[in-house]
Amino acid sequence: MRSNYDKDNHKIYEAEVIESSTIDSSLILKILIKAGRSIAKPALEVLEMAMDPITPTKVRISLIAALAYLIMPLDLFPDFMPLVGFSDDFVALTAVLSIWAKYMTPAIKIRAEKKLNKLFPFQ
């Protein structure tokens, strides 16, 4: 950004437009994939824990309720809202996971990670 001064010695700024060809689209894609992985990981862990036969019934019910909240079209912040749309879903999932963390087994984490890698392959 360059600056000049007018006749009254006020600073005038000139903005330069960035051409779309100068933006690294692979970097943007990597950021979106990382964000997607961050949101998908707790959802897959909750799903795997809910499907695990060792998980107690009351835990399964709360996990399924959290997953239902994730797919509900109406929630605290509608999912179509940029930046905040999935934040309440993320908080709900991580809160449920922290409450029932004692039931999270290495096998559940491995199954969730495998599904996550299929959905979001590393670049």
Helices and strands as residue ranges (DSSP letters): E 2-5, E 11-14, G 20-22, H 25-51, H 57-71, H 87-99, G 101-103, H 106-119
